Amino acid sequence: MSVRSDLKTLLVHDGFKRLFTVRLISQSGDGMFQVGLATLYFFNPTNMTTASGVAAAFTVLLLPFTIVGPFVGPLLDRWSRQAVLFWGNTIRAILCVLLAVLMATGAGFVPVSVLALITLGINRFLLSALSAGLPHVVPREQLIMANSLVPTFGAVATVIGAALGFVINRLTPEGAVRDASCLAVAALLLLCAVWAASRIGYRELGPEGRVRVPLAKQIAAVLEDLWEGARYLALRGTPGHALVVMAVHRFLYGVNFIALLLISRNLLADPADADAGLAMFATLSGISLLGNGSAIVFTPLAHQRMTPAQWIVTCLGISMLSQVILIATPSLPWIAIAAVLMGLGVQGAKIAVDTIVQRDVVDSYRGRAFALYDMMYNAAFVGAAALAAVMLPDTGWSRGGFTVLVVLYLILATWYYVSNRKITGTPREVGS
């Protein structure tokens, strides 16, 4: 089936239509928000000229969410997910306005960075709520289709928001006003997302059978909830294995992403020309996005011939092939091909993992599952940054480094294949 026909099939469900609208508007605002912060060193890759510098920046960006995120995520199993989308985007809009004022008035780096990090953290929480609510608005048999389209269209919306932000930035006179202009428009987009969330029923996205405990006990229950969630996923089998694959794949992709940034900045462009390096990185990122986009075409086709677990193994093989190509040569045409394959492998596997977690996790555990998902997702990239700082030269290209990644992909694909064979690819029954 074509992307158009798949989307048409999903859009007949009013609940899906409303949730999809929230995602598209919210992620467009997020893309514009990120461009609004591009003048800061911390958020501007052109200032990261060494492997250790890139690693440090990504660690500072993601580590707080790895630690703090789990203490918020389990609340998805207690709170209305519609309310999370409504109030989360409301808070983000307010923070965008505050950030715009701070940047327009020349506030220091620290207060701007703190508010920016909080805003990005809320975004991760919202993405978890969007994923956890999806099974409530589409039939079970259409989850693989929805997971093929929704995250990819969300990523495209982020890119479109970023592109619009870049245009606004270029059209605004230089100075403090330019720095704040994108943030002000991003706030308007996020308010539109608030409106879109208000059109969803308060109980429409779950959770079902919510656990009601006093607020004072909610905080104390977080670690216990996460432990119970992790235990459930491990005993259940298929979703636990899928999350392990997601985390390790994200780890390997993180190393590759940092390598691509350094290659663009220091190998394919003049290291002294930061603008050329940024343009090269944007070009390769766009090429990689073509691979991500192709996943929404190939994943449903693959699902007609194989299980999600088999497609994950296939995607790991595709990602491994991208690293084999990088071993051979650092020339631009081959790097571009590797970027497309990596985009397809990463997005295709993610679609399948999302589907397995949503399909094989009961609703009362689904919020905790996606909280653990986000924690592992961010922690994997932090680990990747640490490995990249040690393994990669400042040019980003290392034949030995990419050889290591090939071996790790092979080990991961073999482990996942064997583990799923042992449980025949079906989730185990877990007592309450």
C-alpha positions as a printed NumPy array, in Angstrom:
array([[  0.   ,   0.   ,   0.   ],
       [  1.143,   3.552,  -0.678],
       [  1.838,   6.139,   1.982],
       [ -1.192,   8.101,   0.81 ],
       [ -3.568,   5.151,   1.052],
       [ -2.159,   4.12 ,   4.447],
       [ -2.625,   7.632,   5.788],
       [ -6.131,   7.77 ,   4.352],
       [ -6.932,   4.491,   6.122],
       [ -5.772,   5.879,   9.478],
       [ -7.428,   9.271,   9.107],
       [-10.897,   7.736,   9.085],
       [-10.463,   7.376,  12.854],
       [-11.369,  10.721,  14.442],
       [ -9.238,  10.02 ,  17.51 ],
       [ -6.183,   9.332,  15.391],
       [ -6.804,  12.477,  13.372],
       [ -6.848,  14.622,  16.515],
       [ -3.768,  12.958,  18.049],
       [ -1.879,  13.202,  14.743],
       [ -2.675,  16.915,  14.55 ],
       [ -1.245,  17.473,  18.037],
       [  1.967,  15.674,  17.08 ],
       [  2.494,  17.559,  13.832],
       [  1.914,  20.996,  15.343],
       [  3.883,  20.243,  18.504],
       [  6.9  ,  18.866,  16.65 ],
       [  6.854,  21.758,  14.163],
       [  7.059,  24.103,  17.14 ],
       [  9.896,  22.029,  18.558],
       [ 11.87 ,  22.327,  15.318],
       [ 11.431,  26.089,  15.335],
       [ 12.386,  26.174,  19.023],
       [ 15.668,  24.413,  18.296],
       [ 16.529,  26.895,  15.554],
       [ 15.74 ,  29.716,  17.979],
       [ 18.544,  28.45 ,  20.205],
       [ 21.03 ,  27.908,  17.38 ],
       [ 22.997,  31.032,  18.293],
       [ 23.999,  29.481,  21.591],
       [ 27.263,  27.57 ,  21.606],
       [ 25.73 ,  24.614,  23.342],
       [ 23.113,  24.091,  20.647],
       [ 25.215,  25.041,  17.644],
       [ 27.188,  22.097,  16.166],
       [ 29.48 ,  24.452,  14.239],
       [ 31.241,  25.282,  17.508],
       [ 31.941,  21.641,  18.273],
       [ 35.183,  21.057,  16.419],
       [ 36.553,  18.039,  18.316],
       [ 35.205,  14.604,  19.211],
       [ 35.47 ,  15.39 ,  22.909],
       [ 33.67 ,  18.717,  22.44 ],
       [ 30.765,  17.068,  20.638],
       [ 30.622,  14.334,  23.271],
       [ 30.566,  16.841,  26.12 ],
       [ 27.758,  18.874,  24.526],
       [ 25.537,  15.866,  23.908],
       [ 26.208,  14.539,  27.401],
       [ 25.177,  17.802,  29.035],
       [ 22.085,  17.959,  26.8  ],
       [ 20.797,  14.43 ,  27.409],
       [ 22.058,  13.331,  30.816],
       [ 19.585,  15.441,  32.834],
       [ 16.666,  13.888,  30.942],
       [ 18.064,  10.4  ,  31.487],
       [ 18.045,  11.008,  35.238],
       [ 14.957,  13.194,  35.68 ],
       [ 12.751,  11.726,  32.938],
       [ 11.898,   8.437,  34.702],
       [ 10.524,  10.312,  37.699],
       [  7.979,  11.99 ,  35.441],
       [  7.245,   9.18 ,  32.979],
       [  5.463,   6.754,  35.357],
       [  2.816,   9.427,  35.885],
       [  1.601,   8.539,  32.387],
       [  0.023,   5.506,  34.043],
       [ -1.787,   7.78 ,  36.534],
       [ -2.636,  10.991,  34.711],
       [ -4.864,  11.59 ,  31.718],
       [ -2.536,  11.519,  28.699],
       [ -4.703,  14.144,  27.046],
       [ -4.089,  16.425,  30.031],
       [ -0.352,  15.764,  29.697],
       [ -0.444,  16.937,  26.065],
       [ -2.57 ,  19.973,  26.922],
       [ -0.592,  21.231,  29.925],
       [  2.8  ,  20.126,  28.605],
       [  2.429,  22.255,  25.488],
       [  1.001,  25.107,  27.577],
       [  4.084,  25.116,  29.808],
       [  6.384,  24.894,  26.779],
       [  4.671,  27.893,  25.171],
       [  5.147,  29.933,  28.36 ],
       [  8.803,  28.91 ,  28.58 ],
       [  9.337,  29.899,  24.936],
       [  8.003,  33.375,  25.68 ],
       [ 10.27 ,  33.664,  28.734],
       [ 13.259,  32.507,  26.686],
       [ 12.45 ,  35.014,  23.94 ],
       [ 12.374,  37.82 ,  26.519],
       [ 15.631,  36.659,  28.105],
       [ 17.429,  36.44 ,  24.768],
       [ 16.035,  39.783,  23.562],
       [ 17.281,  41.459,  26.748],
       [ 20.702,  39.845,  26.53 ],
       [ 20.393,  37.483,  29.51 ],
       [ 23.331,  35.258,  30.319],
       [ 24.018,  31.796,  28.986],
       [ 23.132,  29.93 ,  32.199],
       [ 19.473,  31.011,  32.69 ],
       [ 18.734,  30.581,  28.981],
       [ 20.304,  27.113,  28.958],
       [ 18.415,  25.992,  32.07 ],
       [ 15.027,  27.007,  30.657],
       [ 15.932,  25.483,  27.289],
       [ 16.835,  22.163,  28.889],
       [ 13.561,  22.11 ,  30.842],
       [ 11.628,  22.782,  27.641],
       [ 13.41 ,  19.974,  25.782],
       [ 12.784,  17.647,  28.719],
       [  9.044,  18.32 ,  28.592],
       [  9.123,  17.518,  24.881],
       [ 10.484,  14.045,  25.578],
       [  7.65 ,  13.537,  28.057],
       [  5.084,  14.628,  25.459],
       [  6.451,  12.212,  22.87 ],
       [  6.003,   9.376,  25.371],
       [  2.395,  10.428,  25.971],
       [  1.768,  10.52 ,  22.21 ],
       [  3.158,   6.994,  21.786],
       [  1.334,   5.586,  24.808],
       [ -1.965,   7.051,  23.584],
       [ -1.708,   5.767,  20.   ],
       [ -3.181,   2.273,  20.673],
       [ -6.347,   4.   ,  21.954],
       [ -7.087,   5.714,  18.634],
       [ -6.25 ,   3.031,  16.029],
       [ -7.255,  -0.654,  15.807],
       [ -4.651,  -3.172,  16.939],
       [ -4.135,  -4.513,  13.433],
       [ -3.234,  -1.012,  12.176],
       [ -0.551,  -0.249,  14.778],
       [  2.326,  -1.228,  12.487],
       [  0.896,   1.086,   9.823],
       [  0.456,   3.937,  12.327],
       [  3.962,   3.482,  13.706],
       [  5.341,   3.54 ,  10.176],
       [  3.77 ,   6.898,   9.425],
       [  3.36 ,   8.883,  12.642],
       [  6.979,   9.174,  13.943],
       [  8.338,   9.817,  10.457],
       [  5.778,  12.511,   9.693],
       [  6.579,  13.94 ,  13.117],
       [ 10.264,  14.087,  12.192],
       [  9.373,  15.751,   8.886],
       [  7.257,  18.286,  10.806],
       [ 10.282,  19.039,  12.992],
       [ 12.41 ,  19.635,   9.898],
       [  9.733,  21.877,   8.371],
       [  9.498,  23.852,  11.61 ],
       [ 13.268,  24.191,  11.67 ],
       [ 13.308,  25.353,   8.028],
       [ 10.642,  27.964,   8.725],
       [ 12.573,  29.052,  11.788],
       [ 15.696,  29.452,   9.684],
       [ 13.791,  31.624,   7.184],
       [ 12.382,  33.778,  10.005],
       [ 15.869,  34.063,  11.452],
       [ 17.313,  35.225,   8.13 ],
       [ 14.52 ,  37.754,   7.541],
       [ 14.86 ,  39.33 ,  10.987],
       [ 17.461,  42.088,  11.515],
       [ 20.617,  40.977,  13.294],
       [ 20.822,  41.362,  17.019],
       [ 18.864,  40.282,  20.064],
       [ 15.543,  40.461,  18.197],
       [ 16.764,  37.87 ,  15.684],
       [ 17.716,  35.526,  18.509],
       [ 14.244,  35.755,  20.039],
       [ 12.083,  35.835,  16.882],
       [ 11.919,  32.069,  16.313],
       [ 11.097,  31.434,  19.955],
       [  8.172,  33.857,  19.831],
       [  6.724,  32.168,  16.734],
       [  7.406,  28.741,  18.263],
       [  5.304,  29.79 ,  21.26 ],
       [  2.404,  30.538,  18.904],
       [  2.739,  27.097,  17.301],
       [  2.751,  25.424,  20.711],
       [ -0.412,  27.311,  21.648],
       [ -1.955,  25.841,  18.49 ],
       [ -0.907,  22.412,  19.795],
       [ -2.698,  23.25 ,  23.064],
       [ -5.847,  23.972,  21.075],
       [ -5.476,  20.695,  19.171],
       [ -5.025,  18.762,  22.439],
       [ -8.183,  20.368,  23.844],
       [-10.178,  18.632,  21.086],
       [ -9.217,  15.19 ,  22.48 ],
       [-11.394,  13.625,  25.162],
       [ -9.979,  13.71 ,  28.686],
       [-10.069,   9.883,  28.959],
       [ -9.664,   9.138,  25.257],
       [ -5.939,   8.315,  25.395],
       [ -6.037,   6.36 ,  28.663],
       [ -4.751,   5.094,  30.931],
       [ -7.343,   2.469,  31.717],
       [ -7.679,   1.426,  35.355],
       [ -5.526,   4.284,  36.639],
       [ -3.776,   3.914,  39.966],
       [ -4.914,   6.623,  42.384],
       [ -2.53 ,   7.474,  45.211],
       [ -1.901,  10.697,  47.166],
       [  0.574,  13.09 ,  45.598],
       [  3.087,  12.604,  48.421],
       [  3.174,   8.884,  47.711],
       [  3.451,   9.303,  43.931],
       [  7.055,  10.467,  44.159],
       [  8.009,   7.643,  46.513],
       [  6.321,   5.138,  44.196],
       [  8.297,   6.122,  41.085],
       [ 11.294,   3.855,  41.626],
       [  9.042,   0.977,  42.597],
       [  6.954,   1.601,  39.485],
       [ 10.006,   1.608,  37.254],
       [ 11.284,  -1.579,  38.835],
       [  7.914,  -3.254,  38.367],
       [  7.786,  -1.992,  34.78 ],
       [ 11.268,  -3.282,  34.006],
       [ 10.481,  -6.615,  35.65 ],
       [  7.255,  -6.921,  33.699],
       [  8.996,  -6.156,  30.389],
       [ 11.734,  -8.688,  31.113],
       [  9.247, -11.414,  32.074],
       [  7.007, -10.594,  29.129],
       [  9.952, -11.272,  26.83 ],
       [  9.219,  -9.683,  23.474],
       [  8.912,  -6.028,  24.627],
       [ 11.946,  -6.382,  26.895],
       [ 14.07 ,  -7.735,  24.062],
       [ 12.795,  -4.996,  21.767],
       [ 13.816,  -2.263,  24.225],
       [ 17.304,  -3.735,  24.548],
       [ 17.654,  -3.688,  20.762],
       [ 16.383,  -0.108,  20.639],
       [ 18.883,   1.049,  23.273],
       [ 21.914,  -0.664,  21.716],
       [ 20.892,   0.417,  18.213],
       [ 20.502,   3.991,  19.48 ],
       [ 23.962,   3.685,  21.06 ],
       [ 25.554,   2.595,  17.786],
       [ 23.615,   5.21 ,  15.834],
       [ 24.795,   7.883,  18.292],
       [ 28.425,   7.076,  17.546],
       [ 27.637,   7.219,  13.829],
       [ 25.775,  10.529,  14.199],
       [ 28.694,  12.184,  15.988],
       [ 31.073,  10.783,  13.369],
       [ 28.882,  12.268,  10.616],
       [ 28.9  ,  15.666,  12.317],
       [ 32.7  ,  15.657,  12.619],
       [ 33.189,  14.375,   9.058],
       [ 30.981,  17.195,   7.774],
       [ 32.764,  19.797,   9.872],
       [ 36.4  ,  18.733,   9.605],
       [ 36.817,  16.369,   6.652],
       [ 34.363,  17.215,   3.861],
       [ 34.606,  20.971,   4.458],
       [ 37.336,  23.423,   5.383],
       [ 37.646,  23.23 ,   9.197],
       [ 38.158,  26.994,   9.231],
       [ 34.834,  27.575,   7.461],
       [ 32.139,  26.833,  10.035],
       [ 29.3  ,  27.812,   7.68 ],
       [ 30.488,  25.329,   5.047],
       [ 30.697,  22.61 ,   7.68 ],
       [ 27.179,  23.329,   8.884],
       [ 25.879,  23.321,   5.299],
       [ 27.539,  19.95 ,   4.665],
       [ 26.079,  18.504,   7.858],
       [ 22.626,  19.815,   6.934],
       [ 22.97 ,  18.219,   3.485],
       [ 23.951,  14.824,   4.861],
       [ 21.244,  15.032,   7.529],
       [ 18.7  ,  15.726,   4.798],
       [ 19.999,  12.763,   2.802],
       [ 19.717,  10.586,   5.908],
       [ 16.139,  11.812,   6.324],
       [ 15.386,  10.26 ,   2.923],
       [ 16.318,   6.941,   4.488],
       [ 14.009,   7.654,   7.422],
       [ 11.233,   8.515,   4.99 ],
       [ 11.742,   5.328,   2.991],
       [ 11.07 ,   3.363,   6.182],
       [  7.397,   4.352,   6.038],
       [  7.227,   2.709,   2.619],
       [  9.324,  -0.415,   3.216],
       [  8.152,  -1.262,   6.753],
       [  4.491,  -1.963,   5.856],
       [  5.661,  -3.923,   2.803],
       [  8.047,  -5.932,   4.973],
       [  5.267,  -6.523,   7.515],
       [  3.314,  -8.379,   4.805],
       [  6.172, -10.877,   4.481],
       [  7.761, -11.041,   7.935],
       [  7.133, -10.366,  11.606],
       [  8.219,  -7.103,  13.296],
       [ 11.021,  -9.047,  15.008],
       [ 12.325, -10.33 ,  11.665],
       [ 12.165,  -6.807,  10.251],
       [ 14.263,  -5.574,  13.2  ],
       [ 16.971,  -8.117,  12.346],
       [ 16.795,  -7.004,   8.703],
       [ 17.153,  -3.349,   9.712],
       [ 20.164,  -4.173,  11.861],
       [ 21.692,  -5.778,   8.78 ],
       [ 20.969,  -2.627,   6.746],
       [ 22.648,  -0.468,   9.407],
       [ 25.627,  -2.835,   9.458],
       [ 25.946,  -2.47 ,   5.679],
       [ 26.105,   1.32 ,   6.082],
       [ 29.129,   0.896,   8.357],
       [ 30.817,  -1.467,   5.888],
       [ 30.518,   1.27 ,   3.263],
       [ 32.079,   3.82 ,   5.634],
       [ 34.998,   1.451,   6.256],
       [ 35.799,   1.484,   2.558],
       [ 36.043,   5.22 ,   1.891],
       [ 35.295,   8.666,   3.346],
       [ 34.285,  10.111,  -0.038],
       [ 31.056,  12.121,  -0.154],
       [ 28.995,   9.921,  -2.558],
       [ 29.563,   6.788,  -0.475],
       [ 28.98 ,   8.625,   2.802],
       [ 25.666,   9.823,   1.359],
       [ 24.665,   6.243,   0.513],
       [ 25.665,   5.121,   3.997],
       [ 23.572,   7.933,   5.501],
       [ 20.47 ,   6.784,   3.585],
       [ 20.957,   3.176,   4.686],
       [ 21.513,   4.231,   8.29 ],
       [ 18.339,   6.34 ,   8.22 ],
       [ 16.335,   3.401,   6.862],
       [ 17.824,   0.945,   9.35 ],
       [ 17.284,   3.131,  12.395],
       [ 13.753,   4.278,  11.565],
       [ 12.603,   0.878,  10.318],
       [ 13.78 ,  -0.831,  13.504],
       [ 12.241,   1.9  ,  15.674],
       [  8.84 ,   1.456,  14.008],
       [  8.95 ,  -2.266,  14.72 ],
       [ 10.103,  -1.753,  18.329],
       [  7.319,   0.773,  18.966],
       [  4.79 ,  -1.673,  17.571],
       [  6.041,  -4.581,  19.688],
       [  6.014,  -2.501,  22.891],
       [  2.526,  -1.13 ,  22.197],
       [  1.166,  -4.506,  21.113],
       [  2.653,  -6.706,  23.842],
       [  2.379,  -4.406,  26.885],
       [ -0.935,  -4.109,  28.725],
       [ -2.231,  -0.567,  29.073],
       [ -1.623,  -0.295,  32.821],
       [  2.108,  -0.778,  32.163],
       [  2.358,   1.088,  28.876],
       [  3.262,   4.466,  30.399],
       [  6.066,   2.917,  32.416],
       [  7.246,   1.042,  29.338],
       [  7.636,   4.264,  27.375],
       [  9.213,   6.033,  30.356],
       [ 11.854,   3.287,  30.403],
       [ 12.018,   3.606,  26.614],
       [ 12.935,   7.298,  26.88 ],
       [ 15.406,   6.718,  29.698],
       [ 17.227,   4.028,  27.722],
       [ 16.974,   6.118,  24.537],
       [ 18.753,   9.103,  26.09 ],
       [ 21.21 ,   7.074,  28.171],
       [ 22.296,   5.198,  25.044],
       [ 23.197,   8.449,  23.3  ],
       [ 25.137,   9.63 ,  26.367],
       [ 27.098,   6.38 ,  26.269],
       [ 27.637,   6.82 ,  22.539],
       [ 29.06 ,  10.283,  23.15 ],
       [ 31.537,   8.861,  25.643],
       [ 32.621,   6.114,  23.236],
       [ 32.897,   8.556,  20.319],
       [ 35.185,  10.823,  22.357],
       [ 37.579,   7.907,  22.849],
       [ 37.192,   6.093,  19.528],
       [ 36.903,   8.828,  16.905],
       [ 39.557,  11.249,  15.66 ],
       [ 38.575,  14.895,  15.195],
       [ 37.98 ,  14.224,  11.494],
       [ 35.269,  11.728,  12.48 ],
       [ 36.447,   9.002,  10.074],
       [ 38.163,   5.92 ,  11.45 ],
       [ 38.358,   2.623,   9.58 ],
       [ 39.005,   0.786,  12.84 ],
       [ 36.117,   2.537,  14.581],
       [ 33.61 ,   1.632,  11.882],
       [ 34.901,  -1.95 ,  11.9  ],
       [ 34.063,  -2.132,  15.608],
       [ 30.541,  -0.899,  14.855],
       [ 30.089,  -3.606,  12.199],
       [ 31.038,  -6.296,  14.717],
       [ 28.692,  -4.847,  17.346],
       [ 25.792,  -4.759,  14.875],
       [ 26.425,  -8.397,  14.016],
       [ 26.469,  -9.393,  17.686],
       [ 23.264,  -7.465,  18.403],
       [ 21.382,  -8.971,  15.438],
       [ 22.501, -12.491,  16.388],
       [ 21.503, -12.054,  20.047],
       [ 18.07 , -10.709,  19.17 ],
       [ 17.395, -13.448,  16.643],
       [ 18.403, -16.203,  19.06 ],
       [ 16.535, -14.655,  22.018],
       [ 13.299, -14.395,  20.07 ],
       [ 13.638, -17.935,  18.788],
       [ 13.805, -19.197,  22.385],
       [ 10.392, -17.708,  23.186],
       [  8.997, -18.37 ,  19.673],
       [  8.488, -14.618,  19.181],
       [  5.358, -14.449,  21.375],
       [  5.006, -12.605,  24.695],
       [  4.986, -14.702,  27.858],
       [  2.028, -14.529,  30.211],
       [  2.826, -12.477,  33.308],
       [  0.724, -12.7  ,  36.452],
       [ -0.539,  -9.478,  38.041]])
